[in-house]
């Protein structure tokens, strides 16, 4: 048996010793080893038991996940508080694919999707509508309170939960987050400790305009990597939480910082809960400074490589909503598309455009007149993960364009600022 | 020849070629094209944001890195490529290991019984000294020799 370095309770030790079965013992060993690497003193009990899983996709090549899930199911293990999971890979009715692309999706890449969703249900998936990366939005309702200890993965959800909700979660990997959710424990290190939540960097945002959330997040991520930034200068632009524009901004900034770097927690002066309570006392004594002015934002933006083979050609497909859009963002894009098309005299957007949001957000949006207005522009609305769409080599080779820095990072999609993307889609650019 | 000492995360002996990144190693972006393709018999790094390793083969090598970054699928991707026998065989971190890389190495070695060698805390000088293509030797006690 593995000799733990951390102190375990008699119940935890019994699990590790195999008294509750071989599978649970292996899960516990992984969790304890994980904590031991980081000097965790104990396994903290989860105070909010609903998990969030990063692995929502039945991708055929992730060969280790299926026998692992089979083993959990065979052992009768299930997450007590249930869990939500990242978006599904495809919805052909809302994000079209040609017959060959469909074949690759269904038979080759995501050939085990249905089987995998069945496995997820058996170990605790909350519902068929639980597939989104923005599980914390009010429409979805998987939102821990400040101070709650949770066992989540999905970089954008973890950074949001830590920073905006004030929950406590490390940047857990897929699989280990499920082990923690089922066992009901998380190793106490990093963001679960007071010291681990202190800021290593003071990021000073300068300028007369609110920087693009996705570029600011990218700049911060690339600079601080896994460290904790304390960001000053945004509170003059952002309204206090839970303002919907602030929620959307922090969601997008956090996702970019987590994917372009490894940020798992940030504080925004005057806005996020711990920064409001403690202010600059959150800064470590030896915190470094990083100034982000308009020139720095432009430098970072211009550093993104364009991976299209034919760079001068028009985009073939646009994705907006990685991470998934909030309800307010859907309304805002609808208004912007409509106004832009009116200005250019066009009836439809210039290229196939997919907006993505959580199933619950889409359901709510569909009950409003705005849905018909959005559809009239030619846009499509889905709940998929655009990144998984681009995993299909036939789709990924298309000239994709996006305002998501996360999608840019993991695919060959070209990044465009919100306004730039809008101008392309309504046909203003080049007129 | 230069010698470094780090903390042993996964013990073992390795001798072979180094593949070096000075940037955070984005696991999903780097393995995406190979981990998701059953026909791939080697990992050609597909992260366009990593000029040090983009387009290079890292299978069976000693990956020398500061840390891993990016998606929280990172750990299970390391687990999968390791179980498929196409991962780097040694993971040599100049910084303290990050949670995603640690998860991947623990899952691969504990759940799947794959043999990987991992050492962290080798210090910034390590990444200054080692170059892609250098021969490196890793010993059970966390000693790393760059030839």
Interface residues (C-beta under 8 A of the other chain):
Chain A: X26 X29 X30 X33 X34 X37 X38 X54 X55 X59 X60 X61 X62 X63 X64 X65 X68 X109 X153 X154 X155 X158 X170 X171 X172 X173 X174 X175 X176 X177 X190 X221 X225 X226 X258 X259 X260 X261 X262 X305 X307 X391 X409 X410 X412
Chain B: X9 X24 X26 X28 X29 X32 X35 X36 X37 X38 X48 X49 X66 X67 X68 X69 X70 X71 X72 X73 X74 X75 X76 X77 X79 X80 X83 X84 X97 X98 X99 X100 X102 X103 X104 X106 X107 X110 X111 X112
